[in-house]
Amino acid sequence: MRLLALAATVSALTLAAACGANGQDAPAAGEPLETRPANAPTQAPAFEGQTRAPGVRTEQALAHSVVASGLEHPWGLALLPDNRWLVTERPGRLRIVTAQGQVGEPIAGLPAVAARGQGGLLDVAVGPTFAQDRLIYWSYAQPREGGNGTAVARGRLSDDGTRVENVEVIFVAQPTYDGDKHFGSALAFDRRGHLFITLGDRSDAPMRPQAQDLASHMGKTIRINADGSVPQDNPFVGREGALPEIWSIGHRNMQGIAVAPNGDIWTNEHGTRGGDEINLDRAGLNYGWPNAAYGIEYRGGPINSGATTAEGTEQPNYYWDPVIAPGGMTFYDGAMFPSWRGNLLVAGLKEKRISRLVIENNRVVGEEYLLTDLGERVRDVAVAADGSVWAITDEENGKLVRLAAR
């Protein structure tokens, strides 16, 4: 059996206070942190601050510690009311990890997953009525006849935390496709108890146009009730040929979602080479993919016509070029770092860090890099009850990490 770290808290790796307490050199006033050439140097942002926001710095000293290790490509992270963590592993395992680093055995009762490529067990969320019913929710790549697709299930976490009971699949993304990329998929509950699900376009060129097709779930944000039924105030309910679960369209591959302090829904998505996005995700809107996008194709050359704008589509609130490959994200609302309240924390896979985005009036006005000396792909980020920031790393020997005031 694979050895897991049962109490893997190690000495904190202190980050130099002279570098903003997070390993980042302080930029000149008003200068962005990103100085590398853009992948699409001829593209111009639609408004000031849409990309390369000015660098900011946390004066408070920070330190991180590795709490647990031995997790195989962890993907989703969710805090239980007793301050333990639910952590998914992409091969199909769900575990409970304590704040002291004790890693539980895999929780029994989950359905099989299609664990290939980017597929497998994905996000996890604690239901809004967990105190009464102990329901948890998870998304996964579901194996199907003829291929696979993203699905969401829920079940009761047993009192001893060893299994999920009364499992039911509450959402199945259509159509089925035989591929191994762009499943999405992040989960979040809004204040009214609606469940939001982010979905990818499945990546391959023949599938891309479905991000604009209301008869397909591909490349969409989904909004359902906690039992899987459709809210009657969803924007496309009653429209002929439209799937009623759809909230917004025109997305590429969304792996992060967060509910803002005012209740707004924000999502992120992976671009190609250049063009990772942060979006204020609103009902019925079209976010452009693949007809309007920043960045270039992986092979080089423009995406479709190379347009960054198109009639009837929304601009991203922020984009990165070069990309960071964003994972999970959350709005900070803790007490440990009062100056961060209302900031958006975005996990970065490719750049191996967390980006702290300062948002004012729905615009990004500052950016800071956190966990820069960890050196691992940061997959998801969450805030504990004490205000510390926790993250998981998407590695063969994945880690659960705590970032706190020093």
C-alpha positions in Angstrom: 0.0 0.0 0.0 1.3 3.4 -0.9 2.8 5.1 2.2 1.1 8.3 3.2 2.4 11.0 5.5 0.3 10.6 8.7 1.8 13.6 10.5 3.8 15.4 7.9 3.9 18.8 9.4 7.5 20.1 8.8 9.3 23.1 9.9 7.9 26.2 8.2 9.7 27.4 5.1 10.0 31.1 5.9 9.7 33.5 3.1 12.0 36.5 3.1 10.4 39.6 4.5 12.6 41.8 2.3 10.9 40.3 -0.7 7.4 41.2 0.4 7.2 38.2 2.7 6.3 35.9 -0.2 9.5 35.5 -2.3 8.5 38.1 -4.9 10.8 41.1 -5.6 9.0 44.3 -5.1 8.1 46.0 -8.4 8.5 49.7 -9.0 5.4 51.7 -8.2 2.7 50.9 -10.7 4.7 48.3 -12.6 3.4 44.8 -13.3 5.1 41.7 -12.0 4.9 40.0 -15.4 7.8 41.1 -17.6 8.1 38.3 -20.0 7.1 38.9 -23.7 3.5 38.1 -24.4 2.7 35.1 -26.6 0.4 37.4 -28.6 2.3 40.7 -28.6 0.1 42.4 -31.2 -3.0 42.0 -29.1 -4.1 44.9 -26.9 -6.2 44.8 -23.8 -9.7 46.2 -24.1 -9.3 48.4 -21.0 -6.5 49.5 -18.6 -5.6 46.8 -16.1 -7.2 43.9 -18.0 -3.8 42.2 -18.0 -0.5 42.8 -16.2 -2.0 44.6 -13.2 0.4 46.6 -11.0 2.3 44.5 -8.5 1.4 44.8 -4.8 3.1 43.4 -1.7 2.0 42.1 1.6 4.1 43.7 4.3 3.1 41.1 6.9 5.7 38.2 7.0 4.4 34.9 5.7 5.5 31.3 6.1 4.3 28.0 4.6 4.5 24.5 6.0 3.8 21.2 4.3 1.1 19.5 6.4 0.7 16.3 4.5 2.3 14.6 1.5 1.9 11.3 -0.5 -1.3 12.4 -2.2 -1.5 11.3 -5.8 -2.4 14.2 -8.1 -4.9 15.8 -5.7 -7.5 18.0 -7.5 -10.2 19.3 -5.1 -10.1 20.7 -1.6 -13.0 21.4 0.7 -13.2 22.3 4.4 -15.5 20.3 6.7 -17.2 22.0 9.6 -14.8 20.2 12.1 -11.8 21.8 10.3 -10.7 18.6 8.5 -10.2 18.7 4.8 -11.8 16.6 2.0 -9.2 16.0 -0.7 -9.8 14.3 -4.0 -7.1 12.4 -5.9 -7.6 12.3 -9.6 -7.2 8.4 -9.9 -10.5 8.2 -8.0 -9.9 8.4 -4.3 -11.5 10.8 -1.8 -9.8 11.2 1.6 -10.1 13.2 4.8 -7.0 14.9 6.0 -6.8 16.5 9.4 -5.2 19.9 10.1 -2.4 17.9 11.8 -1.6 16.0 8.7 -3.3 12.6 9.3 -4.4 11.2 6.0 -7.4 8.9 6.1 -8.0 5.8 4.0 -10.0 6.3 0.8 -13.7 6.9 1.4 -15.7 4.0 0.1 -18.8 4.2 -2.1 -17.8 6.6 -4.9 -18.7 5.6 -8.5 -16.0 4.6 -11.0 -14.1 7.4 -12.8 -12.5 7.6 -16.2 -9.0 8.4 -15.0 -7.0 9.1 -18.1 -5.5 12.3 -19.4 -7.1 15.2 -17.5 -10.0 13.0 -16.4 -10.7 11.4 -13.1 -12.1 12.5 -9.7 -12.2 16.2 -9.8 -13.7 18.8 -7.4 -15.5 18.3 -4.1 -17.8 20.6 -2.2 -19.5 20.4 1.2 -23.3 20.9 0.8 -24.9 24.0 2.3 -27.1 21.8 4.5 -24.3 19.5 5.7 -25.0 20.2 9.4 -28.4 18.5 8.9 -27.9 15.9 6.2 -24.1 15.4 5.8 -24.3 15.7 2.0 -21.2 16.2 0.0 -20.9 16.7 -3.8 -18.2 15.8 -6.3 -17.5 16.1 -10.0 -15.7 13.5 -12.0 -15.0 12.2 -15.5 -17.7 9.5 -15.9 -17.0 6.4 -18.0 -19.8 5.8 -20.5 -20.6 3.7 -23.5 -18.8 5.4 -26.4 -16.7 7.6 -24.3 -17.0 9.7 -21.2 -18.1 13.1 -19.8 -18.3 15.2 -16.7 -20.8 14.2 -14.1 -21.7 15.4 -10.6 -22.8 13.1 -7.8 -23.8 13.6 -4.2 -23.9 11.3 -1.1 -24.1 11.3 2.6 -20.8 11.2 4.3 -21.1 8.5 7.0 -20.8 9.6 10.6 -17.4 8.0 10.9 -16.2 9.5 7.6 -15.3 6.2 6.0 -17.9 6.0 3.2 -20.6 7.9 1.2 -24.1 6.5 1.4 -27.2 6.9 -0.8 -25.1 8.1 -3.7 -27.0 9.7 -6.6 -25.8 11.2 -9.8 -27.5 14.6 -10.1 -26.0 16.0 -13.3 -24.6 14.4 -16.5 -23.0 16.7 -19.1 -24.0 16.0 -22.7 -22.9 14.9 -25.2 -20.8 11.9 -24.5 -17.4 12.2 -26.2 -14.4 9.9 -26.4 -11.6 12.2 -25.3 -9.3 12.8 -22.3 -9.2 16.6 -22.0 -11.1 19.7 -20.8 -13.7 18.1 -18.4 -13.7 21.3 -16.2 -14.8 21.1 -13.5 -15.2 23.2 -10.4 -18.1 23.3 -7.9 -19.6 26.1 -5.8 -22.8 26.8 -4.0 -24.3 30.3 -4.0 -26.1 32.0 -1.1 -29.4 30.5 -2.2 -28.2 27.0 -2.3 -27.8 26.7 -6.1 -24.9 24.5 -7.3 -22.7 26.0 -10.0 -20.7 23.6 -12.2 -18.0 24.6 -14.7 -17.4 22.6 -17.8 -14.8 22.5 -20.5 -15.2 22.3 -24.3 -13.4 18.9 -24.5 -10.4 20.5 -26.3 -10.4 18.8 -29.7 -11.1 21.0 -32.7 -14.4 19.3 -33.7 -15.8 20.0 -30.2 -14.8 23.7 -29.9 -17.9 25.1 -31.6 -20.1 23.5 -29.0 -19.1 26.1 -26.5 -21.5 28.4 -28.5 -24.2 25.8 -28.9 -27.1 25.9 -26.4 -28.0 22.3 -27.2 -24.6 21.2 -25.7 -23.3 21.5 -22.1 -19.7 21.8 -23.5 -17.9 25.0 -22.6 -20.7 26.2 -20.2 -21.3 27.2 -16.7 -24.2 25.2 -15.2 -26.6 26.1 -12.5 -28.8 23.5 -10.8 -30.6 23.0 -7.5 -28.9 20.9 -4.9 -31.0 17.9 -5.9 -30.2 18.2 -9.6 -33.4 19.9 -10.7 -33.4 23.1 -12.8 -34.1 26.5 -11.2 -36.9 28.0 -13.1 -35.2 31.4 -13.3 -32.2 30.0 -15.2 -31.6 32.2 -18.3 -32.4 29.7 -21.0 -35.4 27.9 -19.4 -38.1 27.6 -21.9 -36.0 28.5 -25.0 -36.5 26.0 -27.7 -33.4 23.9 -28.4 -31.5 25.1 -25.3 -30.5 23.0 -22.3 -32.1 24.5 -19.2 -29.2 23.9 -16.9 -27.0 26.4 -18.7 -26.1 29.6 -16.9 -23.5 31.1 -19.4 -21.7 30.0 -22.6 -18.6 30.5 -24.6 -16.0 29.1 -22.2 -12.9 27.0 -22.9 -11.9 25.0 -19.9 -12.9 26.3 -16.5 -11.3 24.8 -13.4 -12.0 27.5 -10.9 -15.1 29.1 -9.5 -15.6 31.4 -6.5 -18.5 33.3 -4.9 -17.7 36.9 -4.1 -18.6 38.5 -0.8 -21.6 40.3 -2.6 -22.8 37.0 -4.0 -21.4 37.4 -7.6 -20.1 34.3 -9.3 -16.5 34.4 -10.7 -14.9 31.8 -12.9 -11.5 31.2 -14.5 -10.6 29.3 -17.6 -7.5 28.0 -19.3 -6.5 29.8 -22.5 -4.2 28.3 -25.2 -0.8 30.1 -25.4 -1.8 33.3 -23.7 -5.3 34.1 -22.7 -6.0 32.5 -19.3 -9.1 34.4 -18.0 -10.9 35.6 -14.9 -14.6 36.3 -15.6 -17.5 37.8 -13.7 -19.8 35.0 -14.7 -23.4 36.3 -15.2 -26.6 34.7 -16.3 -27.2 34.3 -20.0 -24.0 35.9 -21.1 -21.5 34.7 -23.8 -17.8 34.8 -23.0 -16.6 34.4 -26.5 -14.8 31.1 -26.9 -13.8 30.2 -29.6 -14.9 33.2 -31.6 -13.1 35.8 -29.4 -10.1 35.0 -27.3 -6.7 36.3 -26.2 -3.6 34.3 -27.0 -2.6 32.1 -29.9 -2.9 28.4 -30.7 -0.5 25.9 -29.1 1.0 25.2 -32.5 1.3 29.0 -33.2 -0.9 31.2 -35.3 -4.2 32.9 -34.5 -7.2 31.3 -32.8 -9.8 31.2 -35.6 -9.7 34.8 -37.0 -7.5 36.0 -34.2 -10.3 38.3 -32.9 -10.2 39.3 -29.2 -13.7 40.8 -29.4 -16.9 39.8 -31.0 -20.4 41.3 -31.0 -22.6 39.9 -28.3 -19.7 38.6 -26.2 -18.1 39.6 -22.9 -14.6 40.7 -22.2 -12.7 38.9 -19.4 -12.2 41.0 -16.3 -8.6 39.9 -16.4 -6.3 37.7 -18.5 -2.7 36.4 -18.3 -0.3 36.3 -21.3 1.9 34.2 -20.8 -0.5 31.9 -19.0 -0.4 30.6 -15.4 -2.8 27.6 -16.0 -5.3 28.5 -13.3 -6.8 25.9 -11.0 -9.1 26.4 -8.2 -9.8 29.8 -6.6 -11.5 31.5 -3.7 -12.2 34.9 -2.3 -10.4 35.6 0.9 -12.6 36.4 3.9 -10.4 35.5 6.9 -9.1 37.3 9.9 -5.4 36.4 9.6 -4.8 38.9 6.7 -7.3 41.7 7.0 -5.8 43.6 4.1 -6.7 40.6 1.8 -10.4 40.6 2.5 -12.3 40.6 -0.8 -9.2 39.6 -2.7 -9.3 36.7 -5.1 -6.7 33.9 -4.6 -6.1 31.9 -7.8 -4.1 28.6 -7.9 -1.5 28.5 -10.7 -0.4 25.1 -12.1 2.1 26.1 -14.8 3.7 29.0 -12.8 3.6 27.1 -9.5 2.2 29.8 -7.3 -0.9 31.5 -6.0 -1.9 34.8 -7.5 -3.6 37.3 -5.1 -5.7 39.6 -7.1 -6.9 42.9 -5.6 -10.4 43.7 -7.1 -12.1 47.0 -7.0 -15.4 47.8 -8.9 -15.0 44.4 -10.7 -11.5 45.4 -12.0 -8.2 43.9 -11.0 -6.1 46.7 -9.6 -3.2 44.7 -8.1 -1.5 41.3 -8.2 0.9 39.5 -5.8 2.6 36.1 -6.2 2.4 33.8 -3.2 4.0 30.4 -2.5 6.7 31.2 -5.0 9.3 29.1 -3.4 7.2 25.9 -3.1 8.1 24.8 -6.6 5.1 22.7 -7.2 1.9 22.9 -9.4 -0.7 24.5 -7.2 -4.1 22.9 -8.0 -6.6 24.3 -5.5 -6.7 26.9 -2.7 -9.0 27.4 0.2 -9.3 29.4 3.5 -9.4 27.8 6.9 -11.5 29.0 9.8 -8.5 30.8 11.3 -7.8 32.7 8.1 -4.8 30.7 7.0 -4.6 29.8 3.3 -4.4 26.1 2.3 -3.4 24.6 -1.0 -2.9 21.3 -2.7 -0.2 20.5 -5.3 -0.9 18.5 -8.4 2.0 16.1 -8.3 2.7 12.4 -8.1 3.7 13.1 -4.5 1.1 15.8 -4.0 1.1 17.9 -0.8 -1.3 19.8 1.4 0.3 23.1 2.4 -0.6 25.8 4.9 0.3 29.5 4.3 0.0 31.7 7.4 1.3 34.8 9.1 4.8 34.3 10.6 
